[in-house]
Amino acid sequence: MSTSFNYPDAVSIVEVGPRDGLQNESAPLATEDKVALVEGLVAAGLGYVETGSFVNPRWIPQMADSGDVFQQIKRAPDVTYAALTPNLKGFERAMEANASEVAVFAAASESFSQRNINCSIEESIARFLPVMEAAKTAGVRVRGYVSCVLGCPYEGQIEPPAVLAVSQALLDMGCYEVSLGDTIGTGTPGSMDRLLETLVPTLSARRLALHCHNSYGQALANILVGLQHGITRIDSSVAGLGGCPYAAGASGNVATEDVVYMLQGMGIDTGVNLDALIDVGRSCCKKLGRETQSAVAKARS
Ligand SMILES: CC(C)(COP(=O)([O-])OP(=O)([O-])OC[C@H]1O[C@@H](n2cnc3c(N)ncnc32)[C@H](O)[C@@H]1OP(=O)([O-])[O-])[C@@H](O)C(=O)NCCC(=O)NCCSC(=O)C[C@@](C)(O)CC(=O)[O-]
């Protein structure tokens, strides 16, 4: 592209549909259909799929069968099948299921932290310490999430220094990267730019990923700003599945199809076959009895 920005040649997509997407779908998806979804995403070229989570199943019943999903998928070489783990118990369950790597999740807002994981931000960091130690012993990489980086459903606007503090804490304890979650999708290119102006010089773009929900239709624009700041790891969810159980009104992540389409148009490689991906999203939406949230999939229907 002929612009004054130095866009990357390639971007890695972190597909979160089977976890972040399905955890908030009201219609349950059968275990075998989750397995087909994960395998379909990998066949479409996604090299990193967040496959499930090992949280309290009373809190998130949609993920109660994550162990079965991990056991039943036919694994492809060089693909990361990741799991979300809130504490040591979750980590142990993830290891039993042979997850390739795990993610811990904190928030930049105290109220969201309490609602989501029933503890303060500081307590959450303390809970992650034994996970980090166990992961180090097991040789397993740990990703970190920070929710509510551009807004909180309970506290409103969140200031960049609060995001910087918790992101720094996660990196200091050994997370290899922090994914910045615009959980309720209220961010705009303006607020994303301000956030990254604070974070990138201190933390470095190569240790940051973006996790944008599309509730206000800003996700692609926000991702573009992330690329301009040098970020090359983008979370997205096939068909824009999901939302957040602790953030009323939050829609799903930006649709993977839409991210791939935008990046292809910019000449940025993702390794994903867009047509195959659209088919996977369609098939999953049919089973869920819902419409795709991908503008690209709708336009190609
Ligand atoms: C964190 C806890 C467990 C604390 O929950 P708690 O109630 O404070 O935990 P506890 O340690 O007091 O234990 C209570 C019960 O939970 C059980 N328990 C405890 N841990 C586990 C576990 N790992 N697996 C299974 N069971 C577990 C434990 O065994 C016990 O069972 P009981 O004795 O009552 O029968 C709870 O709050 C929880 O599960 N929260 C899950 C929240 C969640 O999954 N939210 C959605 C994911 S985050 C997200 O979507 C945002 C993100 C990442 O996508 C980024 C963004 O968009 O912003």
The ligand as a Tripos MOL2 file, in Angstrom:
@<TRIPOS>MOLECULE
LIG
   58    60     1     0     0
SMALL
NO_CHARGES

@<TRIPOS>ATOM
      1 C1        -12.4470  -17.5450   38.3900 C.3       1 LIG1
      2 C2        -13.5490  -18.2670   39.1030 C.3       1 LIG1
      3 C3        -13.3380  -19.7570   39.0390 C.3       1 LIG1
      4 C4        -13.5320  -17.8170   40.5460 C.3       1 LIG1
      5 O1        -14.7310  -18.1980   41.1670 O.3       1 LIG1
      6 P1        -14.8780  -18.2970   42.7310 P.3       1 LIG1
      7 O2        -16.2770  -18.7010   43.0300 O.co2     1 LIG1
      8 O3        -14.3460  -17.0540   43.3390 O.co2     1 LIG1
      9 O4        -13.8560  -19.5000   42.9700 O.3       1 LIG1
     10 P2        -13.5050  -20.3630   44.2040 P.3       1 LIG1
     11 O5        -12.0400  -20.5970   44.1400 O.co2     1 LIG1
     12 O6        -14.1000  -19.8010   45.4810 O.co2     1 LIG1
     13 O7        -14.2610  -21.7380   43.8870 O.3       1 LIG1
     14 C5        -15.6720  -21.8280   43.8290 C.3       1 LIG1
     15 C6        -16.0440  -23.1000   43.0900 C.3       1 LIG1
     16 O8        -15.5860  -23.0430   41.7520 O.3       1 LIG1
     17 C7        -14.7570  -24.1630   41.4680 C.3       1 LIG1
     18 N1        -13.7030  -23.7630   40.5630 N.ar      1 LIG1
     19 C8        -12.7690  -22.8090   40.7770 C.ar      1 LIG1
     20 N2        -11.9710  -22.7180   39.7160 N.ar      1 LIG1
     21 C9        -12.4050  -23.6290   38.8170 C.ar      1 LIG1
     22 C10       -11.9510  -23.9940   37.5330 C.ar      1 LIG1
     23 N3        -10.9120  -23.3920   36.9650 N.pl3     1 LIG1
     24 N4        -12.6090  -24.9800   36.8900 N.ar      1 LIG1
     25 C11       -13.6870  -25.5790   37.4580 C.ar      1 LIG1
     26 N5        -14.1590  -25.2750   38.6840 N.ar      1 LIG1
     27 C12       -13.5020  -24.2970   39.3490 C.ar      1 LIG1
     28 C13       -14.2230  -24.5970   42.8230 C.3       1 LIG1
     29 O9        -13.8120  -25.9520   42.7750 O.3       1 LIG1
     30 C14       -15.4380  -24.3820   43.6850 C.3       1 LIG1
     31 O10       -16.3500  -25.4520   43.4710 O.3       1 LIG1
     32 P3        -17.3500  -25.9780   44.6260 P.3       1 LIG1
     33 O11       -16.4590  -26.3270   45.7680 O.co2     1 LIG1
     34 O12       -18.2680  -24.8100   44.9140 O.co2     1 LIG1
     35 O13       -18.0510  -27.1350   43.9700 O.co2     1 LIG1
     36 C15       -14.9300  -17.9010   38.5150 C.3       1 LIG1
     37 O14       -15.1500  -16.5470   38.7380 O.3       1 LIG1
     38 C16       -15.0260  -18.1900   37.0410 C.2       1 LIG1
     39 O15       -15.0000  -19.3430   36.6200 O.2       1 LIG1
     40 N6        -15.1350  -17.1550   36.2330 N.am      1 LIG1
     41 C17       -15.1790  -17.3490   34.7920 C.3       1 LIG1
     42 C18       -15.4290  -16.0870   34.1130 C.3       1 LIG1
     43 C19       -15.3240  -16.2570   32.6320 C.2       1 LIG1
     44 O16       -15.0460  -17.3200   32.0910 O.2       1 LIG1
     45 N7        -15.5960  -15.1520   31.9480 N.am      1 LIG1
     46 C20       -15.5180  -15.1160   30.5260 C.3       1 LIG1
     47 C21       -14.0960  -15.1630   30.0470 C.3       1 LIG1
     48 S1        -13.2560  -13.6050   30.1510 S.3       1 LIG1
     49 C22       -13.6450  -12.8300   28.6900 C.2       1 LIG1
     50 O17       -14.4380  -13.3380   27.9450 O.2       1 LIG1
     51 C23       -12.9370  -11.5750   28.3180 C.3       1 LIG1
     52 C24       -11.8540  -11.7990   27.2650 C.3       1 LIG1
     53 C25       -10.7370  -12.6940   27.7980 C.3       1 LIG1
     54 O18       -12.3920  -12.4670   26.1260 O.3       1 LIG1
     55 C26       -11.2650  -10.4450   26.8310 C.3       1 LIG1
     56 C27       -12.3040   -9.3760   26.5650 C.2       1 LIG1
     57 O19       -13.0950   -9.4980   25.6220 O.co2     1 LIG1
     58 O20       -12.3090   -8.4210   27.3330 O.co2     1 LIG1
@<TRIPOS>BOND
     1     1     2 1
     2     2     3 1
     3     2     4 1
     4     2    36 1
     5     4     5 1
     6     5     6 1
     7     6     7 2
     8     6     8 1
     9     6     9 1
    10     9    10 1
    11    10    11 2
    12    10    12 1
    13    10    13 1
    14    13    14 1
    15    14    15 1
    16    15    16 1
    17    15    30 1
    18    16    17 1
    19    17    18 1
    20    17    28 1
    21    18    19 ar
    22    18    27 ar
    23    19    20 ar
    24    20    21 ar
    25    21    22 ar
    26    21    27 ar
    27    22    23 1
    28    22    24 ar
    29    24    25 ar
    30    25    26 ar
    31    26    27 ar
    32    28    29 1
    33    28    30 1
    34    30    31 1
    35    31    32 1
    36    32    33 2
    37    32    34 1
    38    32    35 1
    39    36    37 1
    40    36    38 1
    41    38    39 2
    42    38    40 1
    43    40    41 1
    44    41    42 1
    45    42    43 1
    46    43    44 2
    47    43    45 1
    48    45    46 1
    49    46    47 1
    50    47    48 1
    51    48    49 1
    52    49    50 2
    53    49    51 1
    54    51    52 1
    55    52    53 1
    56    52    54 1
    57    52    55 1
    58    55    56 1
    59    56    57 2
    60    56    58 1
@<TRIPOS>SUBSTRUCTURE
     1 LIG1         1 GROUP 0 **** ****
